[in-house]
Amino acid sequence: MSRFAVLLVATALTGCSLDPDDARGPAPIAAQYPVGPAYQPDGGGADRNADKIGWRDFFTDQRLQALIALAIANNRDLRIAALNVGIAQAQYRVQRADLFPSIAATASGDYEQLPASTTVPTTSSSGTVSAGTATGSTQNLTGGAAGHQMYRYTSVGVGFTSYELDLFGRLQSLTRAEFELYLGQEEKRRSAQITLVAEVATDYLTLLADQELLRLSEDTLASQVDSLRLTKMMLAGGDTTLLSVRQIEQQVDTASANCALYTRQVAQDENALTLLLGAAIPADLPPGNGLDGQRLLADLPAGLPSDLLTRRPDILAAEHTLQSDNANIGAARAAFFPSITLTASDGVASNSFNHLFSGGATTWLFSPQINLPIFTWGKNQGNLDVAKLTREQDLASYDKAIQTAFREVSDGLAARGTYGRQLQAEQALAEAASDSYRLAMMRFHAGLDTFLTALDSQRTLYSAQQDLVTIRQAQLTNLVTLYKVLGGGWTTADGAGESP
């Protein structure tokens, strides 16, 4: 390659950039999370690394770990997210290829029989074809049928066509735009996995809660059926009234309806979990803990608002989108400047294949072309305006993503700071209701009180026990949500990410 060609290639690969500066300003959120009665004090130190806790360390229940691993391997939404990364990577490679000349080898031949009096092509020394006449000329003709002439021309060459010198960085800007979109898709895949892990855990907690509520309803139904039988015996002996029988029947019917309700919800919870797993729930899962187990989830610290900018993959994806927008603006600006394209080839040509590679058959072509936009009727300006407005739109989305992340973490911290106190109160209420029901039954059997008092105490106990299960589920679900919004759920226990 000549020095001139090397200089042209170097110029094309190092064209100037017209990309604008980063448009991001200060984060549109407060410097600290909210404080007040609803929030626990920030412990500091190690509490800044919640997103670095591997999901196997956070979800300590072995059954839940097995379900999450199965979902990561089989979930179709996560698989689609991974395929989107592959598509974005391929599109980036396609765009990057425009930075380099596309070199191809070509071979062609023309064979044509014409009447002797017909104008036929004449091959010039440069390899182009012009018109001539067969009569009285020395052209690339051979004898054909009577009264006809045969024209034959063969060429072989290597070269490139319409290669643009990237003097103003248009192609480099477009390449950077595709690269940023590729990086953004990778962050979206991370976000999809974090969401999937949280959804599996949330649905599993919902299943445990409904199973516990079903068990509680079945126990209550059995107890109330016994009470109904006893009340009917007392009615037959004249020791109670028909009103008492009807009231206990109402309790039996309510408990029976709740059993049907929670039976249905357990089945639907299993169906929802199966969809997330992308496969049937295995029958050989390891044993798991109950909803009130001590080793279902680990405790979770919180991070700082500024950490969200580097930890949340959805914010990182929005950031890459902004960088892509900047590159598109640079490409739109470069369209206002002249562009130079080159076409070049080198090869051999002959009217006889036997002489194709002989001396004197060499042919070459070098065709530069410059294009200077003069009147585009607003097309280039329109493209630039679209690129700028798109960046402003995505900048607003980027700021909204930061504000949303801040709100989600703040809500999670407020819930974590209050659910503990609420759970303690509900536990005390359930214990008090249990004692009240026990004492009411003792007074009833001693003949000191009517069965209506015991019935009312049983109804209060059942409601308190249901509320206790619901609050336990809400507390654990909030912990899962807090783990998710802090960016946790991407790595395993050893800090390595998992791919579907």
C-alpha positions as CSV (number, residue, x, y, z in Angstrom):
1,M,0.0,0.0,0.0
2,S,1.3,3.5,-0.9
3,R,2.1,6.2,1.6
4,F,-0.9,8.1,0.3
5,A,-3.3,5.2,0.9
6,V,-1.9,4.7,4.4
7,L,-2.4,8.4,5.1
8,L,-6.0,8.2,3.9
9,V,-6.8,5.2,6.0
10,A,-5.2,6.8,9.1
11,T,-7.2,10.0,8.5
12,A,-10.4,8.1,8.2
13,L,-9.8,6.2,11.5
14,T,-8.8,9.3,13.5
15,G,-11.5,11.7,12.3
16,C,-12.5,14.5,14.6
17,S,-15.6,14.1,16.9
18,L,-18.5,16.5,16.9
19,D,-20.2,14.8,19.9
20,P,-21.5,17.3,22.5
21,D,-20.5,17.3,26.1
22,D,-22.2,15.2,28.7
23,A,-25.6,16.7,29.4
24,R,-26.1,15.3,32.9
25,G,-26.2,17.7,35.8
26,P,-26.3,17.1,39.5
27,A,-28.5,14.2,40.7
28,P,-32.1,15.5,41.1
29,I,-32.4,13.9,44.6
30,A,-31.6,14.8,48.2
31,A,-28.1,14.2,49.5
32,Q,-29.4,11.7,52.1
33,Y,-32.2,9.3,52.6
34,P,-35.1,10.7,54.7
35,V,-34.9,10.5,58.5
36,G,-37.6,10.4,61.1
37,P,-39.7,8.1,63.2
38,A,-40.3,5.7,60.3
39,Y,-36.6,5.1,59.7
40,Q,-33.9,3.1,61.4
41,P,-30.6,4.9,62.1
42,D,-28.0,4.4,59.4
43,G,-25.3,2.1,60.7
44,G,-22.6,3.3,58.3
45,G,-19.6,1.3,57.3
46,A,-20.4,-2.1,55.9
47,D,-24.0,-0.9,55.4
48,R,-23.0,0.7,52.1
49,N,-22.6,-2.6,50.2
50,A,-26.1,-4.1,50.1
51,D,-25.9,-4.7,46.4
52,K,-22.7,-6.7,46.7
53,I,-24.4,-9.4,48.8
54,G,-24.8,-12.4,46.6
55,W,-28.4,-13.7,46.3
56,R,-27.3,-17.1,47.7
57,D,-26.1,-15.3,50.8
58,F,-29.2,-13.2,51.1
59,F,-31.8,-15.9,50.4
60,T,-30.5,-18.5,52.9
61,D,-33.4,-20.9,52.6
62,Q,-32.2,-23.9,50.5
63,R,-35.6,-24.5,48.8
64,L,-35.8,-20.9,47.8
65,Q,-32.2,-21.0,46.5
66,A,-33.0,-24.0,44.3
67,L,-36.1,-22.2,42.9
68,I,-34.1,-19.1,42.0
69,A,-31.3,-21.1,40.3
70,L,-34.0,-22.9,38.3
71,A,-35.6,-19.6,37.2
72,I,-32.2,-18.1,36.1
73,A,-31.6,-21.1,34.0
74,N,-35.1,-21.4,32.4
75,N,-37.0,-18.1,32.6
76,R,-38.0,-17.0,29.1
77,D,-38.0,-13.3,29.8
78,L,-34.4,-13.5,31.0
79,R,-33.5,-15.5,27.9
80,I,-35.1,-12.8,25.7
81,A,-33.0,-10.2,27.6
82,A,-29.9,-12.2,26.9
83,L,-30.8,-12.5,23.2
84,N,-31.3,-8.7,23.0
85,V,-27.7,-8.3,24.2
86,G,-26.6,-10.5,21.4
87,I,-28.6,-8.6,18.8
88,A,-27.2,-5.3,20.1
89,Q,-23.7,-6.6,19.9
90,A,-24.2,-7.8,16.3
91,Q,-25.6,-4.4,15.3
92,Y,-22.6,-2.7,16.8
93,R,-20.3,-5.0,14.7
94,V,-22.3,-4.1,11.6
95,Q,-21.9,-0.4,12.2
96,R,-18.2,-0.7,13.2
97,A,-17.5,-2.4,9.8
98,D,-18.2,0.9,8.0
99,L,-15.0,2.3,9.5
100,F,-13.0,0.1,7.3
101,P,-13.0,-0.5,3.5
102,S,-15.0,-3.6,2.4
103,I,-12.6,-5.4,0.2
104,A,-13.9,-8.0,-2.3
105,A,-12.6,-10.0,-5.2
106,T,-14.7,-10.0,-8.4
107,A,-14.5,-11.9,-11.6
108,S,-16.7,-11.3,-14.7
109,G,-17.0,-12.2,-18.3
110,D,-19.0,-11.0,-21.3
111,Y,-19.7,-13.2,-24.2
112,E,-22.0,-11.9,-27.0
113,Q,-22.6,-12.8,-30.7
114,L,-23.8,-9.9,-32.9
115,P,-24.3,-9.3,-36.6
116,A,-21.1,-8.0,-38.3
117,S,-22.8,-4.7,-39.1
118,T,-23.9,-4.1,-35.5
119,T,-22.2,-1.7,-33.1
120,V,-20.3,-3.6,-30.5
121,P,-18.4,-2.6,-27.3
122,T,-14.8,-1.8,-27.5
123,T,-12.6,-2.4,-24.4
124,S,-10.2,0.5,-23.5
125,S,-6.9,0.1,-21.7
126,S,-8.5,1.3,-18.5
127,G,-11.0,-1.5,-18.5
128,T,-14.0,0.6,-19.5
129,V,-16.2,-0.3,-22.4
130,S,-17.1,2.0,-25.2
131,A,-19.1,1.6,-28.5
132,G,-17.5,0.8,-31.9
133,T,-18.4,-0.8,-35.2
134,A,-17.4,-4.2,-36.5
135,T,-16.6,-3.1,-40.0
136,G,-13.0,-2.2,-40.7
137,S,-11.8,-2.1,-37.1
138,T,-9.5,-4.2,-34.9
139,Q,-11.7,-5.0,-31.9
140,N,-12.0,-7.9,-29.4
141,L,-13.9,-10.1,-32.0
142,T,-13.6,-13.7,-33.1
143,G,-15.2,-15.5,-35.8
144,G,-18.7,-16.7,-35.2
145,A,-21.5,-17.9,-37.4
146,A,-21.7,-16.7,-40.9
147,G,-22.3,-13.0,-41.1
148,H,-21.8,-12.6,-37.3
149,Q,-19.0,-11.6,-35.0
150,M,-18.3,-12.9,-31.4
151,Y,-17.4,-10.4,-28.6
152,R,-15.6,-11.8,-25.5
153,Y,-14.2,-9.9,-22.5
154,T,-13.0,-11.4,-19.1
155,S,-11.7,-9.6,-16.0
156,V,-10.5,-10.5,-12.4
157,G,-9.9,-7.9,-9.8
158,V,-9.7,-7.0,-6.1
159,G,-10.9,-3.6,-4.7
160,F,-13.4,-1.7,-2.6
161,T,-16.4,0.5,-3.5
162,S,-17.8,3.7,-1.9
163,Y,-15.5,3.7,1.1
164,E,-16.2,6.9,3.1
165,L,-13.3,8.8,4.7
166,D,-14.5,9.6,8.2
167,L,-13.0,13.1,8.2
168,F,-15.6,14.6,10.6
169,G,-16.3,11.5,12.7
170,R,-19.7,10.7,11.5
171,L,-19.1,6.9,11.2
172,Q,-17.2,6.9,14.5
173,S,-20.1,8.6,16.2
174,L,-22.6,6.1,14.8
175,T,-20.3,3.3,16.0
176,R,-20.1,4.8,19.5
177,A,-23.9,5.1,19.5
178,E,-24.4,1.4,18.7
179,F,-21.7,0.5,21.3
180,E,-23.5,2.4,24.0
181,L,-26.8,0.8,23.1
182,Y,-25.1,-2.6,23.4
183,L,-23.8,-1.7,26.9
184,G,-27.3,-0.5,27.8
185,Q,-28.8,-3.9,26.8
186,E,-26.3,-5.6,29.0
187,E,-27.4,-3.5,31.9
188,K,-31.0,-4.3,31.1
189,R,-30.2,-8.0,31.2
190,R,-28.7,-7.5,34.7
191,S,-31.8,-5.6,35.7
192,A,-34.0,-8.4,34.3
193,Q,-32.2,-10.9,36.4
194,I,-32.5,-8.8,39.6
195,T,-36.2,-8.4,38.9
196,L,-36.6,-12.1,38.3
197,V,-34.8,-13.1,41.5
198,A,-37.0,-10.7,43.5
199,E,-40.2,-12.0,41.8
200,V,-39.4,-15.6,42.6
201,A,-38.7,-14.8,46.2
202,T,-41.9,-12.7,46.5
203,D,-44.1,-15.4,44.9
204,Y,-42.5,-18.0,47.1
205,L,-43.3,-15.9,50.2
206,T,-46.8,-15.4,49.0
207,L,-47.1,-19.2,48.6
208,L,-45.8,-19.8,52.1
209,A,-48.3,-17.2,53.5
210,D,-51.3,-18.7,51.7
211,Q,-50.3,-22.2,52.8
212,E,-50.1,-20.9,56.4
213,L,-53.4,-19.2,56.1
214,L,-54.9,-22.4,54.7
215,R,-53.6,-24.5,57.6
216,L,-54.9,-21.9,60.0
217,S,-58.4,-21.9,58.4
218,E,-58.5,-25.7,58.4
219,D,-57.6,-25.8,62.1
220,T,-60.1,-23.2,62.9
221,L,-62.8,-25.0,60.9
222,A,-62.1,-28.2,62.7
223,S,-62.3,-26.5,66.1
224,Q,-65.6,-24.7,65.2
225,V,-67.1,-28.0,63.9
226,D,-66.4,-29.5,67.3
227,S,-68.0,-26.4,69.0
228,L,-71.0,-26.7,66.7
229,R,-71.5,-30.4,67.7
230,L,-71.1,-29.5,71.4
231,T,-73.6,-26.6,71.1
232,K,-76.2,-28.8,69.4
233,M,-75.8,-31.3,72.3
234,M,-76.3,-28.5,74.7
235,L,-79.4,-27.3,72.8
236,A,-80.9,-30.8,73.0
237,G,-80.3,-30.7,76.8
238,G,-81.8,-27.3,77.2
239,D,-78.6,-25.7,78.3
240,T,-78.3,-23.1,75.4
241,T,-80.4,-21.4,72.8
242,L,-81.0,-21.8,69.1
243,L,-79.3,-18.4,68.6
244,S,-76.1,-19.8,69.8
245,V,-76.3,-22.7,67.3
246,R,-77.0,-20.3,64.5
247,Q,-74.0,-18.1,65.5
248,I,-71.6,-20.9,65.6
249,E,-72.9,-22.1,62.2
250,Q,-72.0,-18.8,60.8
251,Q,-68.5,-19.2,62.1
252,V,-68.2,-22.7,60.5
253,D,-69.4,-21.4,57.2
254,T,-66.9,-18.5,57.3
255,A,-64.0,-20.8,58.0
256,S,-65.2,-23.2,55.3
257,A,-65.3,-20.4,52.8
258,N,-61.8,-19.3,53.8
259,C,-60.5,-22.8,53.3
260,A,-61.8,-22.7,49.7
261,L,-60.3,-19.3,49.2
262,Y,-56.8,-20.2,50.4
263,T,-56.9,-23.6,48.6
264,R,-57.5,-21.6,45.4
265,Q,-54.8,-19.1,46.2
266,V,-52.2,-21.8,46.9
267,A,-52.9,-23.4,43.5
268,Q,-52.6,-20.0,41.8
269,D,-49.4,-19.2,43.6
270,E,-47.9,-22.4,42.4
271,N,-49.0,-21.6,38.8
272,A,-47.4,-18.1,39.1
273,L,-44.2,-19.6,40.4
274,T,-44.1,-22.2,37.6
275,L,-44.3,-19.4,35.0
276,L,-41.4,-17.6,36.6
277,L,-39.3,-20.8,36.8
278,G,-40.0,-21.6,33.1
279,A,-40.4,-25.3,34.2
280,A,-42.5,-27.3,36.6
281,I,-41.7,-27.0,40.3
282,P,-39.4,-30.0,41.1
283,A,-40.7,-32.6,43.4
284,D,-37.3,-33.2,44.9
285,L,-36.6,-29.7,46.3
286,P,-34.6,-29.5,49.4
287,P,-36.5,-28.9,52.7
288,G,-37.4,-25.3,53.4
289,N,-38.3,-23.1,56.4
290,G,-41.7,-21.8,57.2
291,L,-42.8,-18.2,56.9
292,D,-41.7,-17.6,60.5
293,G,-38.4,-19.4,60.1
294,Q,-35.3,-17.8,61.3
295,R,-33.2,-18.7,58.2
296,L,-35.4,-17.7,55.4
297,L,-33.8,-14.3,54.6
298,A,-30.6,-12.6,55.9
299,D,-30.8,-9.1,57.3
300,L,-30.1,-6.3,54.9
301,P,-28.3,-3.0,55.3
302,A,-28.9,0.0,53.2
303,G,-26.6,2.1,50.9
304,L,-26.2,5.8,50.1
305,P,-28.2,7.7,47.4
306,S,-25.0,8.4,45.4
307,D,-24.3,4.7,45.2
308,L,-27.4,4.2,43.2
309,L,-25.8,6.0,40.2
310,T,-23.2,3.2,39.9
311,R,-25.1,0.2,41.3
312,R,-28.6,0.2,39.8
313,P,-28.5,-1.4,36.4
314,D,-31.6,0.5,35.2
315,I,-29.8,3.8,35.9
316,L,-26.7,2.6,34.1
317,A,-28.8,1.6,31.1
318,A,-30.4,5.1,31.0
319,E,-26.9,6.5,31.2
320,H,-25.7,4.5,28.2
321,T,-28.8,5.7,26.3
322,L,-27.7,9.3,26.9
323,Q,-24.2,8.5,25.7
324,S,-25.7,7.0,22.6
325,D,-27.8,10.1,22.1
326,N,-24.7,12.3,22.3
327,A,-23.0,10.2,19.6
328,N,-26.1,10.5,17.4
329,I,-25.9,14.3,17.7
330,G,-22.3,14.2,16.6
331,A,-23.2,12.1,13.6
332,A,-26.0,14.5,12.7
333,R,-23.6,17.5,13.0
334,A,-21.1,15.7,10.7
335,A,-23.8,15.4,8.0
336,F,-23.5,19.2,7.4
337,F,-19.8,18.8,6.2
338,P,-18.4,17.4,3.0
339,S,-18.0,13.7,2.7
340,I,-15.4,11.9,0.6
341,T,-15.9,8.4,-0.8
342,L,-13.3,6.2,-2.6
343,T,-13.7,3.4,-5.1
344,A,-10.5,1.5,-6.1
345,S,-9.7,-1.8,-7.7
346,D,-6.7,-3.6,-9.1
347,G,-6.7,-6.6,-11.4
348,V,-6.3,-8.1,-14.9
349,A,-8.5,-8.1,-18.0
350,S,-8.3,-9.8,-21.4
351,N,-10.4,-10.8,-24.3
352,S,-8.9,-14.3,-23.9
353,F,-8.9,-16.4,-20.7
354,N,-5.6,-17.9,-21.7
355,H,-4.0,-14.4,-21.7
356,L,-5.7,-13.2,-18.6
357,F,-2.7,-13.4,-16.3
358,S,-0.1,-12.7,-18.9
359,G,2.1,-9.5,-19.0
360,G,0.3,-6.4,-20.0
361,A,-3.2,-7.5,-18.8
362,T,-3.0,-5.4,-15.6
363,T,-5.8,-3.0,-15.0
364,W,-6.6,-0.6,-12.1
365,L,-9.2,2.0,-11.1
366,F,-9.1,4.8,-8.6
367,S,-12.2,7.0,-8.3
368,P,-12.5,9.5,-5.5
369,Q,-15.8,11.4,-5.0
370,I,-16.6,14.4,-2.8
371,N,-20.2,15.3,-1.8
372,L,-20.9,18.8,-0.4
373,P,-24.4,19.4,1.0
374,I,-25.8,22.6,-0.3
375,F,-29.6,22.4,-0.5
376,T,-31.1,19.6,1.6
377,W,-34.3,21.4,2.2
378,G,-34.0,21.1,6.0
379,K,-33.2,17.4,6.1
380,N,-29.9,17.6,7.9
381,Q,-31.2,20.3,10.3
382,G,-34.3,18.1,11.0
383,N,-32.1,15.1,11.8
384,L,-30.0,17.2,14.2
385,D,-33.1,18.6,15.9
386,V,-34.5,15.0,16.3
387,A,-31.2,13.9,17.8
388,K,-31.1,16.8,20.3
389,L,-34.8,16.4,21.3
390,T,-34.3,12.7,21.7
391,R,-31.4,13.4,24.1
392,E,-33.6,15.8,26.1
393,Q,-36.3,13.2,26.3
394,D,-33.9,10.5,27.5
395,L,-32.3,13.0,29.9
396,A,-35.7,13.5,31.5
397,S,-36.1,9.7,31.7
398,Y,-32.6,9.4,33.2
399,D,-33.5,11.9,36.0
400,K,-36.8,10.2,36.5
401,A,-35.0,6.8,36.9
402,I,-32.8,8.3,39.7
403,Q,-35.8,9.9,41.4
404,T,-37.7,6.6,41.2
405,A,-34.8,4.7,42.6
406,F,-34.5,7.1,45.5
407,R,-38.2,6.9,46.2
408,E,-38.1,3.1,46.1
409,V,-35.2,2.8,48.5
410,S,-36.8,5.4,50.8
411,D,-40.1,3.5,50.9
412,G,-38.3,0.3,51.6
413,L,-36.4,1.9,54.5
414,A,-39.5,3.3,56.0
415,A,-41.2,0.0,55.8
416,R,-38.3,-1.8,57.3
417,G,-38.2,0.7,60.2
418,T,-41.9,0.2,61.0
419,Y,-42.7,-3.4,60.1
420,G,-40.7,-4.7,63.0
421,R,-42.7,-2.7,65.5
422,Q,-45.9,-3.6,63.8
423,L,-45.0,-7.3,63.9
424,Q,-44.3,-7.2,67.6
425,A,-47.6,-5.6,68.3
426,E,-49.4,-8.2,66.2
427,Q,-47.7,-11.0,68.0
428,A,-48.7,-9.5,71.4
429,L,-52.3,-9.2,70.1
430,A,-52.4,-12.8,68.9
431,E,-51.0,-14.0,72.2
432,A,-53.6,-11.9,74.1
433,A,-56.4,-13.2,71.9
434,S,-55.2,-16.8,72.5
435,D,-55.2,-16.3,76.3
436,S,-58.6,-14.6,76.1
437,Y,-60.1,-17.6,74.1
438,R,-58.6,-20.1,76.6
439,L,-60.0,-18.2,79.6
440,A,-63.4,-17.9,77.9
441,M,-63.6,-21.6,77.3
442,M,-62.6,-22.3,80.9
443,R,-65.4,-20.0,82.1
444,F,-67.9,-21.6,79.8
445,H,-67.0,-25.1,80.9
446,A,-67.3,-23.9,84.6
447,G,-70.7,-22.6,83.9
448,L,-69.7,-19.0,84.7
449,D,-70.3,-17.6,81.2
450,T,-72.2,-18.3,78.0
451,F,-70.7,-19.8,74.9
452,L,-71.2,-16.5,73.1
453,T,-68.3,-15.0,74.9
454,A,-66.1,-18.0,73.9
455,L,-67.3,-17.7,70.4
456,D,-66.4,-14.0,70.2
457,S,-63.0,-14.7,71.6
458,Q,-62.4,-17.4,69.0
459,R,-63.4,-15.1,66.2
460,T,-60.9,-12.4,67.6
461,L,-58.2,-15.0,67.8
462,Y,-58.7,-16.2,64.2
463,S,-58.5,-12.7,62.9
464,A,-55.4,-11.9,64.9
465,Q,-53.7,-15.0,63.7
466,Q,-54.5,-14.1,60.0
467,D,-53.2,-10.6,60.5
468,L,-50.0,-11.9,62.0
469,V,-49.3,-14.1,59.0
470,T,-50.0,-11.2,56.6
471,I,-47.7,-8.9,58.5
472,R,-44.9,-11.5,58.5
473,Q,-45.3,-11.9,54.7
474,A,-45.3,-8.1,54.2
475,Q,-42.1,-7.7,56.3
476,L,-40.2,-10.3,54.4
477,T,-41.5,-9.1,51.0
478,N,-40.3,-5.6,51.8
479,L,-36.9,-6.9,52.7
480,V,-36.8,-8.6,49.3
481,T,-37.9,-5.4,47.6
482,L,-35.3,-3.4,49.4
483,Y,-32.6,-5.9,48.3
484,K,-33.8,-5.5,44.7
485,V,-34.0,-1.7,44.7
486,L,-30.5,-1.4,46.1
487,G,-29.2,-3.4,43.1
488,G,-28.9,-6.8,44.8
489,G,-29.7,-10.1,43.1
490,W,-27.2,-10.0,40.2
491,T,-24.3,-11.9,41.7
492,T,-24.1,-15.2,43.4
493,A,-22.4,-15.9,46.8
494,D,-19.0,-15.7,45.2
495,G,-19.6,-12.3,43.5
496,A,-19.9,-13.7,40.0
497,G,-22.8,-13.0,37.8
498,E,-25.0,-15.7,36.4
499,S,-26.2,-15.9,32.8
500,P,-29.2,-17.7,31.5
